Amino acid sequence: MTNRSPLAPASFPALPDIAGVTLRVARARYKEWDRCDLTYVEFAPGTTVAGVFTRNVCCSSEVELGREQVKGGNGRALIVNAGNSNAFTGYRGREAVEQIMAQVAAHLGCDASEVFVSSTGVIGVPLPKDKAREGVAAALTAAPCSWEAAAETIGTTDTFAKGAAASAVIGDRTVHVAGIVKGSGMIAPDMATMLGYIFTNAAVAPGLLQEMLTQATGGSFNSITVDSDTSTSDTVLLFATGQAGNPALTSWDDAGADALYAALRAVALDLAHQVVRDGEGASKFIEVQVTGAVSDDSAKRVALAIANSPLVKTAIAGEDANWGRVVMAVGKAGEPADRDRLAIRFGDHWVAKEGLPVDGYDEAPVAAHLKGQDIRIGADLGLGEGRATVWTCDLTHGYISINADYRS
């Protein structure tokens, strides 16, 4: 990983060991690069699983199979291939996935449906079965690796490895949640928005685990956007090994369920923010908050219209307090809005209210805010109680450079 994003954290965080989770990496050599590109995660028997997947209708076989597999609620292994998305590859792509599932299942003595596979990278090139077979074989016998090594291995255009952790108390047990994610471009909130994997040693029934992940996704992975494009391969999986020894959580009413959910949501939000901070070519992290909408859903659609606007994003890249572009984005969103009730702010500074620039508007403090790396944009519609927050990044020449050369 080179050309580290200026918005990256100083270092990879310290993540706790999760009992029942073993990480390994290997080189399948899906591309001509000098790095590991296949990640293998093995789970203790009894591990439950939940998942959320892209809504892109041209999705990969990995996504199609994963949607069915999570219904079984059990997971024994995960394979992640980097460098080849295996999407839009017909029967050959599906055969490659089924080969991996069968190979790992034979090694573990489990059902193939308990082996989850994800792939990320170039679309339209079938995953080479010979390289996959050799890569999986190498991973199955490799020495266990660190969280950071696994996070680096699942990446493609990422400039830094992404991880997050939190803990919760269930009864007399402290349980841990840890996660890794990859994502930098082709990021839009349509669940999921990248490849993300979250692990906990808590004991949680599959149904509740799925509800928790779905809810946590709404305010995290589904509230970020880099370029408005939703990938064909996006997946987030949550595995619960049950090794903490807590009484299994089966409903939201169980003691400790809220605490575990809070930890899960914190990890999901941290990972989602890191994806935006690694947006291709990004130099600014942008929070867009919309208030006063007719509903929360309406507020989110307006916020996304602002966050996805190339004109807004380029203005922020140029540190230009062009609030007229925010007004434009609100008006094009297709949601209820009233020009003469609309108010716009940058940071804590209101620049327009009731359809007009504020009296005595001074651009100096706004310009100072825009010179920072963390930018806040607010829009109050003045129509109701609906509110939403989404996160995005600016749009620079770097994004074009990365994506113009992506297949090379």
Backbone hydrogen bonds in HBPLUS format (Angstrom, degrees):
<---DONOR---> <-ACCEPTOR-->    atom                        ^
c    i                          cat <-CA-CA->   ^        H-A-AA   ^      H-
h    n   atom  resd res      DA  || num        DHA   H-A  angle D-A-AA Bond
n    s   type  num  typ     dist DA aas  dist angle  dist       angle   num
A0008-ALA N   A0005-SER O   3.11 MM   3  5.27 167.3  2.12 112.5 114.7     1
A0021-VAL N   A0018-ILE O   3.01 MM   3  5.64 140.2  2.17 150.7 149.1     2
A0044-ALA N   A0020-GLY O   2.93 MM  24  4.64 136.6  2.12 131.2 136.5     3
A0022-THR N   A0042-GLU O   3.01 MM  20  5.18 153.2  2.08 149.0 155.2     4
A0042-GLU N   A0022-THR O   2.89 MM  20  5.18 161.4  1.93 150.3 155.0     5
A0145-CYS N   A0023-LEU O   2.78 MM 122  5.52 152.9  1.85 134.1 141.6     6
A0024-ARG N   A0040-TYR O   2.81 MM  16  5.11 141.0  1.97 154.5 164.3     7
A0040-TYR N   A0024-ARG O   2.76 MM  16  5.11 176.1  1.76 154.3 154.6     8
A0026-ALA N   A0038-LEU O   2.89 MM  12  5.28 144.7  2.02 150.1 158.1     9
A0037-ASP N   A0026-ALA O   3.04 MM  11  6.43 139.6  2.21 145.7 153.4    10
A0038-LEU N   A0026-ALA O   3.13 MM  12  5.28 142.2  2.28 156.4 150.7    11
A0033-TRP N   A0031-LYS O   2.90 MM   2  5.61 126.6  2.19 108.6  92.5    12
A0082-ALA N   A0037-ASP O   2.95 MM  45  5.05 157.7  2.00 156.5 154.4    13
A0039-THR N   A0080-VAL O   2.96 MM  41  5.05 161.8  2.00 143.6 149.6    14
A0080-VAL N   A0039-THR O   2.93 MM  41  5.05 154.0  2.00 141.1 147.9    15
A0041-VAL N   A0078-LEU O   2.85 MM  37  4.99 160.8  1.89 148.6 153.6    16
A0078-LEU N   A0041-VAL O   2.84 MM  37  4.99 141.3  1.99 143.7 151.8    17
A0043-PHE N   A0076-ARG O   2.84 MM  33  4.74 167.5  1.85 136.2 133.2    18
A0047-THR N   A0044-ALA O   3.23 MM   3  5.99 140.4  2.40 146.8 147.2    19
A0075-GLY N   A0047-THR O   3.04 MM  28  5.59 160.6  2.08 139.8 142.1    20
A0048-THR N   A0240-ALA O   2.90 MM 192  5.19 156.5  1.96 149.1 146.7    21
A0240-ALA N   A0048-THR O   2.88 MM 192  5.19 162.2  1.92 145.0 149.9    22
A0049-VAL N   A0073-GLY O   3.12 MM  24  5.20 142.8  2.26 111.8 117.3    23
A0050-ALA N   A0238-LEU O   2.90 MM 188  5.16 143.7  2.03 144.1 154.4    24
A0238-LEU N   A0050-ALA O   2.87 MM 188  5.16 164.0  1.90 149.0 151.0    25
A0052-VAL N   A0236-VAL O   2.93 MM 184  5.36 153.9  1.99 152.8 160.9    26
A0236-VAL N   A0052-VAL O   2.95 MM 184  5.36 156.9  2.01 158.8 159.3    27
A0054-THR N   A0234-ASP O   2.97 MM 180  5.01 144.4  2.10 148.5 140.7    28
A0060-SER N   A0232-THR O   3.06 MM 172  5.98 142.4  2.21 153.0 147.9    29
A0064-GLU N   A0060-SER O   3.13 MM   4  6.50 164.0  2.15 149.3 153.3    30
A0065-LEU N   A0061-SER O   2.87 MM   4  6.00 169.5  1.88 156.2 158.5    31
A0066-GLY N   A0062-GLU O   2.89 MM   4  5.92 155.2  1.95 139.3 147.4    32
A0067-ARG N   A0063-VAL O   2.99 MM   4  6.16 156.8  2.04 154.6 158.3    33
A0068-GLU N   A0065-LEU O   3.09 MM   3  5.35 123.4  2.42 102.6 116.1    34
A0069-GLN N   A0065-LEU O   2.90 MM   4  6.14 158.0  1.95 153.5 160.8    35
A0070-VAL N   A0066-GLY O   3.04 MM   4  6.17 162.6  2.08 157.7 158.3    36
A0071-LYS N   A0068-GLU O   3.20 MM   3  5.58 141.6  2.35 105.2 115.6    37
A0072-GLY N   A0069-GLN O   2.94 MM   3  5.61 152.0  2.02 117.4 124.9    38
A0073-GLY N   A0070-VAL O   3.01 MM   3  5.16 139.1  2.18 101.4 113.0    39
A0076-ARG N   A0114-GLU O   2.87 MM  38  5.35 172.8  1.88 139.8 142.0    40
A0077-ALA N   A0114-GLU O   3.31 MM  37  6.64 152.4  2.39 155.2 149.9    41
A0116-PHE N   A0077-ALA O   2.95 MM  39  6.20 171.0  1.96 145.0 142.9    42
A0079-ILE N   A0116-PHE O   2.82 MM  37  6.27 154.0  1.89 156.2 165.0    43
A0118-SER N   A0079-ILE O   2.88 MM  39  6.34 152.1  1.96 157.1 166.0    44
A0081-ASN N   A0118-SER O   2.83 MM  37  6.23 162.3  1.86 149.9 154.0    45
A0120-THR N   A0081-ASN O   2.95 MM  39  6.33 142.3  2.09 149.3 160.9    46
A0083-GLY N   A0120-THR O   2.68 MM  37  5.89 134.1  1.88 151.5 164.8    47
A0084-ASN N   A0120-THR O   2.96 MM  36  5.32 110.4  2.46 133.2 124.5    48
A0085-SER N   A0122-VAL O   3.06 MM  37  5.41 158.8  2.10 127.1 132.4    49
A0124-GLY N   A0087-ALA O   2.84 MM  37  5.71 149.6  1.93 157.7 164.0    50
A0093-GLY N   A0089-THR O   3.32 MM   4  4.94 150.2  2.41 112.8 116.0    51
A0093-GLY N   A0090-GLY O   3.15 MM   3  5.59 128.1  2.44 106.8 118.4    52
A0094-ARG N   A0090-GLY O   3.37 MM   4  6.79 158.8  2.42 148.8 154.3    53
A0095-GLU N   A0091-TYR O   2.90 MM   4  6.11 160.4  1.94 150.8 156.3    54
A0096-ALA N   A0092-ARG O   3.13 MM   4  6.31 151.0  2.22 140.7 147.5    55
A0097-VAL N   A0093-GLY O   3.22 MM   4  6.56 154.3  2.28 146.4 152.5    56
A0098-GLU N   A0094-ARG O   2.93 MM   4  6.20 169.2  1.94 159.7 162.4    57
A0099-GLN N   A0095-GLU O   2.87 MM   4  5.99 145.2  1.99 143.1 152.7    58
A0100-ILE N   A0096-ALA O   3.13 MM   4  6.41 156.7  2.19 143.7 148.7    59
A0101-MET N   A0097-VAL O   2.95 MM   4  6.26 165.2  1.97 156.5 160.5    60
A0102-ALA N   A0098-GLU O   2.97 MM   4  6.07 161.2  2.00 144.2 149.1    61
A0103-GLN N   A0099-GLN O   2.93 MM   4  6.08 156.8  1.98 148.0 154.7    62
A0104-VAL N   A0100-ILE O   3.02 MM   4  6.22 168.8  2.04 158.1 159.6    63
A0105-ALA N   A0101-MET O   2.93 MM   4  5.97 160.1  1.97 146.7 153.3    64
A0106-ALA N   A0102-ALA O   2.97 MM   4  6.04 155.0  2.03 145.4 151.0    65
A0107-HIS N   A0103-GLN O   3.27 MM   4  6.48 149.4  2.37 137.6 145.4    66
A0108-LEU N   A0104-VAL O   2.99 MM   4  6.29 152.5  2.07 152.7 160.0    67
A0109-GLY N   A0105-ALA O   2.71 MM   4  5.57 132.9  1.93 144.4 157.0    68
A0110-CYS N   A0105-ALA O   3.14 MM   5  5.01 148.9  2.24 133.3 139.9    69
A0114-GLU N   A0111-ASP O   3.00 MM   3  5.65 165.1  2.02 120.0 124.9    70
A0115-VAL N   A0112-ALA O   3.06 MM   3  5.46 164.0  2.09 117.8 119.6    71
A0132-ALA N   A0128-PRO O   2.95 MM   4  6.18 158.8  2.00 153.3 160.3    72
A0133-ARG N   A0129-LYS O   2.87 MM   4  5.95 161.0  1.91 145.4 150.3    73
A0134-GLU N   A0130-ASP O   3.08 MM   4  6.28 165.6  2.11 147.3 150.9    74
A0135-GLY N   A0131-LYS O   2.82 MM   4  5.88 156.8  1.87 146.8 154.2    75
A0136-VAL N   A0132-ALA O   2.85 MM   4  5.97 164.7  1.88 153.2 156.9    76
A0137-ALA N   A0133-ARG O   3.02 MM   4  6.15 161.7  2.05 144.8 150.4    77
A0138-ALA N   A0134-GLU O   3.02 MM   4  6.21 154.8  2.08 144.3 150.5    78
A0139-ALA N   A0135-GLY O   2.95 MM   4  6.19 153.4  2.02 145.7 153.4    79
A0140-LEU N   A0136-VAL O   2.91 MM   4  6.11 157.0  1.97 158.1 163.0    80
A0142-ALA N   A0139-ALA O   3.18 MM   3  4.97 157.9  2.23  99.8 106.6    81
A0150-ALA N   A0146-SER O   3.16 MM   4  6.45 158.8  2.21 146.2 151.5    82
A0151-ALA N   A0147-TRP O   2.85 MM   4  6.11 158.3  1.90 153.9 160.5    83
A0152-GLU N   A0148-GLU O   2.90 MM   4  6.10 153.3  1.97 148.8 155.6    84
A0153-THR N   A0149-ALA O   3.03 MM   4  6.15 151.6  2.12 142.6 150.2    85
A0154-ILE N   A0150-ALA O   3.23 MM   4  6.48 146.0  2.36 149.0 155.2    86
A0155-GLY N   A0152-GLU O   3.28 MM   3  5.50 155.6  2.34 105.5 112.7    87
A0181-VAL N   A0162-LYS O   3.37 MM  19  5.69 148.3  2.48 134.0 136.7    88
A0164-ALA N   A0179-GLY O   3.03 MM  15  5.42 146.1  2.15 146.4 150.4    89
A0179-GLY N   A0164-ALA O   2.89 MM  15  5.42 150.1  1.98 161.5 163.2    90
A0166-ALA N   A0177-VAL O   2.93 MM  11  5.29 150.0  2.02 149.2 154.3    91
A0177-VAL N   A0166-ALA O   2.86 MM  11  5.29 154.9  1.92 165.8 158.7    92
A0168-ALA N   A0175-VAL O   2.95 MM   7  5.37 154.6  2.01 148.0 153.1    93
A0175-VAL N   A0168-ALA O   2.75 MM   7  5.37 162.5  1.78 161.7 167.0    94
A0170-ILE N   A0173-ARG O   2.79 MM   3  5.30 162.4  1.82 164.3 167.2    95
A0173-ARG N   A0170-ILE O   3.01 MM   3  5.30 162.1  2.05 126.2 130.8    96
A0178-ALA N   A0199-PHE O   2.84 MM  21  5.32 161.6  1.88 156.0 162.4    97
A0199-PHE N   A0178-ALA O   2.70 MM  21  5.32 165.5  1.72 166.3 171.6    98
A0180-ILE N   A0197-TYR O   2.93 MM  17  5.53 154.0  2.00 155.4 162.1    99
A0197-TYR N   A0180-ILE O   2.90 MM  17  5.53 171.3  1.91 168.0 169.4   100
A0182-LYS N   A0195-LEU O   2.84 MM  13  5.44 157.0  1.89 160.3 167.7   101
A0195-LEU N   A0182-LYS O   3.31 MM  13  5.44 158.4  2.36 147.3 152.8   102
A0280-GLU N   A0184-SER O   3.04 MM  96  5.43 145.6  2.16 131.7 129.2   103
A0226-VAL N   A0187-ILE O   2.92 MM  39  5.10 171.6  1.92 132.4 134.5   104
A0227-ASP N   A0187-ILE O   3.25 MM  40  5.86 161.4  2.29 146.0 151.4   105
A0190-ASP N   A0188-ALA O   2.91 MM   2  6.01 110.8  2.40 119.0 103.3   106
A0235-THR N   A0194-MET O   2.79 MM  41  6.18 144.5  1.91 149.6 160.0   107
A0196-GLY N   A0235-THR O   2.88 MM  39  6.35 152.9  1.96 150.2 158.5   108
A0237-LEU N   A0196-GLY O   2.98 MM  41  6.45 153.1  2.05 154.2 157.1   109
A0198-ILE N   A0237-LEU O   2.92 MM  39  6.31 164.3  1.94 160.2 165.5   110
A0239-PHE N   A0198-ILE O   2.91 MM  41  6.36 160.4  1.95 157.0 160.9   111
A0200-THR N   A0239-PHE O   2.94 MM  39  6.37 146.6  2.05 158.0 167.6   112
A0241-THR N   A0200-THR O   2.92 MM  41  6.39 157.9  1.97 162.8 162.4   113
A0244-ALA N   A0201-ASN O   2.74 MM  43  5.17 146.3  1.85 160.7 149.1   114
A0242-GLY N   A0202-ALA O   2.99 MM  40  4.70 134.2  2.20 120.6 116.0   115
A0249-LEU N   A0203-ALA O   2.93 MM  46  6.28 165.2  1.96 141.9 140.5   116
A0205-ALA N   A0249-LEU O   2.83 MM  44  6.06 170.4  1.84 175.0 171.7   117
A0209-LEU N   A0205-ALA O   2.97 MM   4  6.11 163.5  2.00 160.2 165.6   118
A0210-GLN N   A0206-PRO O   2.93 MM   4  6.13 154.5  1.99 150.1 155.7   119
A0211-GLU N   A0207-GLY O   3.13 MM   4  6.42 157.2  2.18 143.6 149.7   120
A0212-MET N   A0208-LEU O   2.89 MM   4  6.14 161.1  1.92 155.7 160.5   121
A0213-LEU N   A0209-LEU O   3.02 MM   4  6.25 163.2  2.05 149.2 153.4   122
A0214-THR N   A0210-GLN O   2.94 MM   4  6.07 167.3  1.96 153.5 157.2   123
A0215-GLN N   A0211-GLU O   3.03 MM   4  6.17 162.5  2.06 149.0 153.5   124
A0216-ALA N   A0212-MET O   2.90 MM   4  6.05 164.6  1.93 151.5 156.4   125
A0217-THR N   A0213-LEU O   2.94 MM   4  5.99 146.8  2.05 146.8 155.2   126
A0218-GLY N   A0215-GLN O   3.21 MM   3  5.49 129.0  2.48 102.3 113.8   127
A0220-SER N   A0217-THR O   3.11 MM   3  5.13 163.6  2.13 108.0 112.7   128
A0222-ASN N   A0217-THR O   2.89 MM   5  5.71 160.7  1.92 161.1 156.1   129
A0223-SER N   A0220-SER O   2.94 MM   3  5.17 160.2  1.98 115.3 117.9   130
A0391-TRP N   A0223-SER O   2.93 MM 168  6.42 152.1  2.01 151.6 160.4   131
A0225-THR N   A0391-TRP O   3.05 MM 166  6.53 143.0  2.19 159.1 168.2   132
A0254-ASP N   A0251-SER O   3.12 MM   3  5.64 162.9  2.15 114.0 119.2   133
A0257-ALA N   A0254-ASP O   3.09 MM   3  5.64 165.9  2.11 136.3 137.9   134
A0260-LEU N   A0256-GLY O   2.98 MM   4  6.18 160.3  2.02 151.5 156.2   135
A0261-TYR N   A0257-ALA O   2.95 MM   4  6.16 160.5  1.99 149.2 155.0   136
A0262-ALA N   A0258-ASP O   2.91 MM   4  6.13 155.3  1.97 146.4 152.8   137
A0263-ALA N   A0259-ALA O   3.10 MM   4  6.38 154.9  2.16 145.4 151.5   138
A0264-LEU N   A0260-LEU O   2.90 MM   4  6.16 159.9  1.94 152.4 158.3   139
A0265-ARG N   A0261-TYR O   2.79 MM   4  6.01 164.9  1.82 156.0 159.8   140
A0266-ALA N   A0262-ALA O   2.97 MM   4  6.12 153.0  2.05 142.0 149.4   141
A0267-VAL N   A0263-ALA O   3.06 MM   4  6.31 157.9  2.11 148.9 154.0   142
A0268-ALA N   A0264-LEU O   2.92 MM   4  6.17 166.4  1.94 154.9 158.9   143
A0269-LEU N   A0265-ARG O   2.89 MM   4  6.01 162.0  1.92 151.0 155.4   144
A0270-ASP N   A0266-ALA O   3.01 MM   4  6.11 161.0  2.05 144.7 150.2   145
A0271-LEU N   A0267-VAL O   2.95 MM   4  6.14 168.2  1.96 155.4 158.3   146
A0272-ALA N   A0268-ALA O   2.91 MM   4  6.06 158.7  1.95 146.4 152.8   147
A0273-HIS N   A0269-LEU O   2.94 MM   4  6.13 161.1  1.97 151.0 155.4   148
A0274-GLN N   A0270-ASP O   3.05 MM   4  6.32 150.5  2.14 145.5 153.7   149
A0275-VAL N   A0271-LEU O   3.07 MM   4  6.42 146.3  2.19 147.5 156.2   150
A0276-VAL N   A0272-ALA O   3.26 MM   4  6.67 156.9  2.32 148.5 153.3   151
A0277-ARG N   A0273-HIS O   2.90 MM   4  6.19 155.7  1.96 148.4 156.0   152
A0278-ASP N   A0274-GLN O   3.02 MM   4  6.21 120.3  2.39 135.6 149.6   153
A0278-ASP N   A0275-VAL O   3.12 MM   3  5.15 143.3  2.26  96.3 107.3   154
A0279-GLY N   A0276-VAL O   2.90 MM   3  4.90 159.1  1.95 112.5 112.6   155
A0282-ALA N   A0279-GLY O   2.81 MM   3  5.13 166.9  1.83 140.1 138.3   156
A0394-ASP N   A0284-LYS O   3.31 MM 110  5.47 140.4  2.47 135.1 139.7   157
A0285-PHE N   A0373-GLN O   2.79 MM  88  6.05 167.3  1.80 172.5 177.0   158
A0375-ILE N   A0285-PHE O   2.76 MM  90  6.04 166.9  1.78 164.7 169.1   159
A0286-ILE N   A0392-THR O   2.75 MM 106  5.10 169.7  1.76 151.2 148.6   160
A0392-THR N   A0286-ILE O   2.82 MM 106  5.10 161.9  1.86 149.3 155.5   161
A0287-GLU N   A0375-ILE O   2.80 MM  88  6.22 162.5  1.83 161.4 166.1   162
A0377-ILE N   A0287-GLU O   2.81 MM  90  6.15 167.7  1.83 171.2 175.3   163
A0288-VAL N   A0390-VAL O   2.86 MM 102  5.37 178.7  1.86 162.8 163.2   164
A0390-VAL N   A0288-VAL O   2.98 MM 102  5.37 159.8  2.02 151.2 156.9   165
A0289-GLN N   A0377-ILE O   2.90 MM  88  6.31 166.0  1.91 163.2 166.9   166
A0379-ALA N   A0289-GLN O   2.96 MM  90  6.44 150.6  2.05 158.8 164.9   167
A0290-VAL N   A0388-ALA O   2.90 MM  98  5.44 168.4  1.92 164.9 168.6   168
A0388-ALA N   A0290-VAL O   2.96 MM  98  5.44 146.9  2.07 151.7 158.2   169
A0291-THR N   A0379-ALA O   2.95 MM  88  6.35 158.8  2.00 149.9 156.1   170
A0381-LEU N   A0291-THR O   2.86 MM  90  6.32 162.1  1.90 149.0 148.2   171
A0383-LEU N   A0292-GLY O   2.68 MM  91  5.18 154.3  1.74 143.0 146.7   172
A0384-GLY N   A0292-GLY O   2.95 MM  92  4.63 136.6  2.14 100.8 108.1   173
A0293-ALA N   A0386-GLY O   3.02 MM  93  4.37 161.0  2.05 132.8 128.3   174
A0386-GLY N   A0293-ALA O   2.81 MM  93  4.37 148.8  1.91 142.2 133.1   175
A0299-ALA N   A0295-SER O   2.95 MM   4  6.19 157.3  2.00 146.7 153.3   176
A0300-LYS N   A0296-ASP O   2.94 MM   4  6.22 150.8  2.03 147.9 155.4   177
A0301-ARG N   A0297-ASP O   3.09 MM   4  6.39 155.8  2.15 147.6 153.4   178
A0302-VAL N   A0298-SER O   3.05 MM   4  6.35 154.5  2.12 150.2 157.0   179
A0303-ALA N   A0299-ALA O   2.88 MM   4  6.09 160.2  1.92 148.1 154.1   180
A0304-LEU N   A0300-LYS O   2.90 MM   4  6.10 155.9  1.96 149.0 154.9   181
A0305-ALA N   A0301-ARG O   3.05 MM   4  6.24 145.6  2.18 136.8 145.9   182
A0306-ILE N   A0302-VAL O   3.09 MM   4  6.46 150.8  2.18 149.6 156.7   183
A0307-ALA N   A0303-ALA O   2.88 MM   4  6.13 166.6  1.90 150.2 154.4   184
A0308-ASN N   A0304-LEU O   2.82 MM   4  5.78 146.2  1.94 145.7 152.7   185
A0309-SER N   A0306-ILE O   3.24 MM   3  5.36 157.2  2.30 104.0 110.9   186
A0313-LYS N   A0309-SER O   2.95 MM   4  6.16 172.6  1.96 159.6 161.7   187
A0314-THR N   A0310-PRO O   2.87 MM   4  5.92 155.2  1.93 144.9 151.0   188
A0315-ALA N   A0311-LEU O   3.11 MM   4  6.09 148.3  2.21 134.7 143.3   189
A0316-ILE N   A0312-VAL O   3.04 MM   4  6.35 156.0  2.10 151.5 157.4   190
A0317-ALA N   A0313-LYS O   3.05 MM   4  6.28 151.2  2.14 137.9 146.2   191
A0395-LEU N   A0313-LYS O   3.40 MM  82  5.14 163.3  2.43 100.5 101.2   192
A0318-GLY N   A0314-THR O   2.96 MM   4  6.20 146.4  2.07 142.2 150.6   193
A0320-ASP N   A0315-ALA O   2.86 MM   5  5.07 179.0  1.86 151.6 151.2   194
A0319-GLU N   A0316-ILE O   2.99 MM   3  4.76 159.4  2.04 100.6 106.6   195
A0322-ASN N   A0320-ASP O   2.78 MM   2  5.45 142.0  1.92 101.3  90.9   196
A0323-TRP N   A0321-ALA O   3.09 MM   2  5.75 126.2  2.39 105.8  90.7   197
A0325-ARG N   A0322-ASN O   3.17 MM   3  5.97 154.7  2.24 118.9 123.8   198
A0326-VAL N   A0323-TRP O   3.02 MM   3  5.17 129.4  2.29  99.5 112.8   199
A0327-VAL N   A0323-TRP O   3.12 MM   4  6.53 156.2  2.18 149.8 156.2   200
A0328-MET N   A0324-GLY O   2.97 MM   4  6.23 156.0  2.03 142.4 148.8   201
A0329-ALA N   A0325-ARG O   3.04 MM   4  6.25 156.3  2.09 139.8 145.3   202
A0330-VAL N   A0326-VAL O   2.97 MM   4  6.27 158.4  2.02 153.6 158.9   203
A0331-GLY N   A0327-VAL O   3.02 MM   4  6.25 162.7  2.05 152.7 157.4   204
A0332-LYS N   A0328-MET O   3.01 MM   4  6.26 137.9  2.20 146.9 158.1   205
A0333-ALA N   A0330-VAL O   3.35 MM   3  5.47 156.4  2.41 104.4 111.2   206
A0341-ARG N   A0338-ASP O   2.93 MM   3  5.39 166.9  1.95 120.4 124.3   207
A0342-LEU N   A0338-ASP O   3.16 MM   4  6.20 126.1  2.46 154.2 169.1   208
A0355-GLY N   A0342-LEU O   3.37 MM  13  5.66 166.5  2.39 149.8 148.6   209
A0343-ALA N   A0380-ASP O   2.93 MM  37  5.12 148.5  2.03 147.3 155.5   210
A0380-ASP N   A0343-ALA O   2.90 MM  37  5.12 157.8  1.95 142.0 149.4   211
A0344-ILE N   A0352-ALA O   2.89 MM   8  5.18 150.6  1.97 134.6 142.2   212
A0351-VAL N   A0344-ILE O   2.85 MM   7  5.84 160.4  1.89 149.5 156.1   213
A0352-ALA N   A0344-ILE O   3.34 MM   8  5.18 158.0  2.40 143.5 141.5   214
A0345-ARG N   A0378-GLY O   2.90 MM  33  4.95 157.1  1.96 141.2 141.3   215
A0378-GLY N   A0345-ARG O   2.93 MM  33  4.95 168.3  1.95 138.8 139.6   216
A0346-PHE N   A0349-HIS O   2.98 MM   3  5.44 153.7  2.05 152.2 151.6   217
A0349-HIS N   A0346-PHE O   3.02 MM   3  5.44 159.7  2.07 133.2 133.8   218
A0347-GLY N   A0376-ARG O   2.69 MM  29  4.80 168.6  1.70 140.9 145.1   219
A0358-VAL N   A0351-VAL O   3.10 MM   7  5.64 160.2  2.15 119.1 122.1   220
A0353-LYS N   A0356-LEU O   2.79 MM   3  5.48 146.8  1.90 166.1 169.0   221
A0356-LEU N   A0353-LYS O   3.00 MM   3  5.48 155.8  2.06 115.4 122.9   222
A0361-TYR N   A0358-VAL O   3.21 MM   3  5.39 133.0  2.44 140.0 130.9   223
A0367-ALA N   A0363-GLU O   2.82 MM   4  6.00 162.1  1.85 161.8 167.2   224
A0368-ALA N   A0364-ALA O   2.99 MM   4  6.24 150.9  2.07 147.6 155.9   225
A0369-HIS N   A0365-PRO O   3.06 MM   4  6.29 151.2  2.14 138.9 145.8   226
A0370-LEU N   A0366-VAL O   3.03 MM   4  6.35 155.2  2.10 150.7 157.3   227
A0371-LYS N   A0368-ALA O   3.26 MM   3  5.33 147.2  2.37  98.5 107.9   228
A0372-GLY N   A0369-HIS O   3.12 MM   3  5.66 161.3  2.16 113.8 119.6   229
A0399-TYR N   A0396-THR O   3.19 MM   3  5.74 141.8  2.35 111.3 118.8   230
A0401-SER N   A0397-HIS O   3.08 MM   4  6.40 163.6  2.11 155.9 160.6   231
A0402-ILE N   A0398-GLY O   3.01 MM   4  6.17 164.5  2.04 152.4 155.5   232
A0403-ASN N   A0399-TYR O   3.14 MM   4  6.27 168.5  2.15 149.4 152.6   233
A0404-ALA N   A0400-ILE O   2.83 MM   4  5.80 143.3  1.97 150.7 159.8   234
A0408-SER N   A0405-ASP O   3.07 MM   3  5.55 151.0  2.16 116.8 125.7   235
